[in-house]
């Protein structure tokens, strides 16, 4: 089995199975990223991996951390607002 949300250039390593809690967290964060990036080329990865997110699916720890990092999401939202506010 492979990582359901692999980032090119990530450390990779061992795959960890998703639990109930990590599944819920990952789905929430993917939806947040999806809302930020409405361009088709950016959302396609969310559309591909979201249906794969279920208990028992596997993901690299580094990929999970990158997707669920709240600080990254907050900074991306801030940048998105700044770009949207530009004339």
URCORSUL-V459655 format. One record per residue. N is the residue number from 0. RES is the residue in three letters. SS is DSSP state (alpha for helix, beta for strand, coil for the rest). BURIAL is 1 if it has 24 or more other ideal C-beta (glycine too) atoms within 12 Angstrom, else 0. D_FIRST is the distance of its C-alpha to the first C-alpha in Angstrom with 1 decimal. Layout:
BEGIN
n->(N	N)
res->(RES	RES)
ss->(SS	SS)
burial->(BURIAL	BURIAL)
d_first->(D_FIRST	D_FIRST)
END
This chain:
BEGIN
n->(0	1	2	3	4	5	6	7	8	9	10	11	12	13	14	15	16	17	18	19	20	21	22	23	24	25	26	27	28	29	30	31	32	33	34	35	36	37	38	39	40	41	42	43	44	45	46	47	48	49	50	51	52	53	54	55	56	57	58	59	60	61	62	63	64	65	66	67	68	69	70	71	72	73	74	75	76	77	78	79	80	81	82	83	84	85	86)
res->(UNK	UNK	UNK	UNK	UNK	UNK	UNK	UNK	UNK	UNK	UNK	UNK	UNK	UNK	UNK	UNK	UNK	UNK	UNK	UNK	UNK	UNK	UNK	UNK	UNK	UNK	UNK	UNK	UNK	UNK	UNK	UNK	UNK	UNK	UNK	UNK	UNK	UNK	UNK	UNK	UNK	UNK	UNK	UNK	UNK	UNK	UNK	UNK	UNK	UNK	UNK	UNK	UNK	UNK	UNK	UNK	UNK	UNK	UNK	UNK	UNK	UNK	UNK	UNK	UNK	UNK	UNK	UNK	UNK	UNK	UNK	UNK	UNK	UNK	UNK	UNK	UNK	UNK	UNK	UNK	UNK	UNK	UNK	UNK	UNK	UNK	UNK)
ss->(coil	coil	coil	coil	coil	coil	coil	coil	coil	coil	coil	coil	coil	coil	beta	beta	beta	coil	coil	alpha	alpha	alpha	alpha	alpha	alpha	alpha	alpha	alpha	alpha	alpha	alpha	alpha	alpha	alpha	alpha	alpha	coil	coil	coil	alpha	alpha	alpha	alpha	alpha	alpha	alpha	alpha	alpha	alpha	alpha	coil	coil	coil	coil	coil	coil	coil	beta	beta	beta	alpha	alpha	alpha	alpha	alpha	alpha	alpha	alpha	coil	alpha	alpha	alpha	alpha	alpha	alpha	alpha	alpha	alpha	alpha	alpha	alpha	alpha	alpha	alpha	alpha	coil	coil)
burial->(0	0	1	1	1	1	0	0	0	0	0	0	0	0	0	0	0	1	0	0	0	1	1	0	0	1	1	0	1	1	0	1	1	1	0	1	0	0	0	0	0	0	0	0	0	1	0	0	1	1	0	1	1	0	0	0	1	1	1	1	1	0	1	1	0	1	1	1	0	0	0	0	1	0	0	1	0	0	0	0	0	0	0	0	0	0	0)
d_first->(0.0	3.8	7.1	8.8	12.1	12.1	15.7	16.9	18.7	17.0	16.9	13.2	13.0	11.1	8.7	10.7	10.5	12.8	16.1	18.9	20.6	17.9	16.8	20.5	21.0	18.2	19.5	23.0	22.4	20.6	23.7	26.0	24.5	24.7	28.3	29.2	27.9	29.1	28.9	26.6	24.9	24.0	23.1	20.8	17.9	18.8	19.1	15.7	13.8	16.3	15.5	11.8	13.3	13.6	13.8	10.7	8.4	7.3	9.4	11.2	14.6	16.5	15.0	15.7	19.2	19.9	19.4	21.2	24.0	27.1	29.4	27.5	27.7	31.4	32.2	30.5	32.5	35.7	35.2	34.5	37.8	39.7	38.7	39.5	42.9	43.9	46.7)
END
